[in-house]
């Protein structure tokens, strides 16, 4: 939430070396660090830490802007449900120990154990919450019991000495509630204020201190009995609400279980034969083939080829890192150059790969979002609520002074913005889960809102409208190619992830494979390399430097030259995806639909029957042409969705407001895209766009519900009709009710969308 707080752009944080002593000294041990790191290569390291103190939107904002607290932190991302933060940082500038100490200094101390870290840490934190709840409950029950004589004594009251005795007993019981049970709220507010941050724990903490201080004053000055029953009850019900929220959020967890259904495949080599399998089926010691521009899905060891690994997906740095034979290569890197062969070192942890995808930055930022809207409301929320609460307290001092502090506290608590802040993550999060179950996997929640604003759709043709795995391949040339020449073609084609190269490689699967030198690929044009001293080129007619032939109208072609001699071409007769005509017709009723293809215009007449506006259909477009075309549409004020194959369209996918890659037999996991759509679900695209609009409408309705709750609650609190205990009960109930509403509503709307024609 970029404007939730006003912070110095480069404030820096100096953690006192003596503040934590040697508490985190074990994190300087290299062996321990290796067990904790998810990724480490060059200057960059990545770790995911479990932080039990995460509980609200301000926690998310601060933890996702750790780079404002230390320049050595490159990126951080919070998993709210799991209470985890993933941090990418430069160890030369900030060590793991310093990172953890930085988090501890702002009261987000990670719980770290090397053996089954998450489960043990979460169980430990759950026990601590129950202990705090037990202390508050014990004190609240006994204080209520010792306060009964005063409640039932009537006008005559009770013996003053006995009353003072009960008052001091109440004070003694309330002290551990303040120091132990309420410490997380107080420390969070205090430590964030030290760094210039006013989080949502601040008004709660002010209410706690005000109620306790007023009670202590009355007891010590013997001017009253205080409000220790209200104070301990308030903390007790706050903790019950926190426990209940945790349980509810876990039950509604919208994590996408990519281990079960995320559509990424890889080429596995078994006894010299290539076969395509899903990554989740990879096992340790399997041998895999990774082509140019393919993402490495698992930790592995290089056994063949020259590896130039682009880790920008993980670190943000685009300079490739060269790896030698037998060197380790981490998941998330992208091979730049000829195909390489790897031995799997670790079985797939799909969730780790997903985190890398979620934190990569692709596409352009939305100019105006619902998150911006919440930011504008939330930016001054704490100040406004503190002002209202203070004015209310001052007013009640003249009306009923003993009740002023209690009413002040009730105003602070009932106006907590958690319900408003949680509307977006839970509504969109549940929508992401629903999309995933229907074969559409999106990068993050912002994609849903971007989809809802789309008014223009741009399609690629090859591998998008056409089926990559249903193509008839034939050769056209003056004479047939020899087996050696076919082997050269196969060896070069297998290096590329372009749909036509993949199809050609599969068509020539029985041919031998050769080692390549000086491999080079120019996106949208072709590939070339040296094999046994021969120069091989595959690609478009212009790439081969010949006039384009029109021997087979309507067919895509890959042209071949060896040692500068043109030998002919492979022709690919396309088969279009099932239901594509009906989908385009439906989309054109609500959207401007365009086609930009790198192929020739041999199928123009057929496609113009589907696309109503011939000026929106373009052929012979290279990757830069596609990017510029999308940019021109955006210059006209269009919100553009591009759907392509993920490689030649990478520039266009990144430039578009939303980019979607179609997943076929081989899945090019492209950081440039915002979503991956299973090819057999392509015909449901219209329904997905419709559902994205429903999700945004649900968020708006939940905003209205939250605001109505806050207004009504404030009205009762300001008028003195709401006690701190009741406010403490209503606060989590409001949050949970909004979460339940958005979760149920998105599920219902998804069902309606599925049933619609």
Beta strands, then each sheet from edge to edge (+ up, - down):
strand 1: 39-41
strand 2: 44-50
strand 3: 73-79
strand 4: 84-90
strand 5: 265-270
strand 6: 273-278
strand 7: 287-290
strand 8: 300-304
strand 9: 307-310
strand 10: 321-323
strand 11: 328-329
strand 12: 334-335
strand 13: 340-344
strand 14: 440-442
strand 15: 456-459
strand 16: 472-476
strand 17: 517-522
strand 18: 526-531
strand 19: 534-539
strand 20: 555-562
strand 21: 565-573
strand 22: 592-596
strand 23: 617-618
strand 24: 640-644
strand 25: 658-663
strand 26: 675-678
sheet 1: 1+ 2- 4+ 3-
sheet 2: 6+ 5- 7+ 13- 8+ 11-
sheet 3: 10+ 9- 12+
sheet 4: 14+ 26- 25- 24- 15- 22- 23-
sheet 5: 16+ 21- 20+ 19- 18+ 17-
end
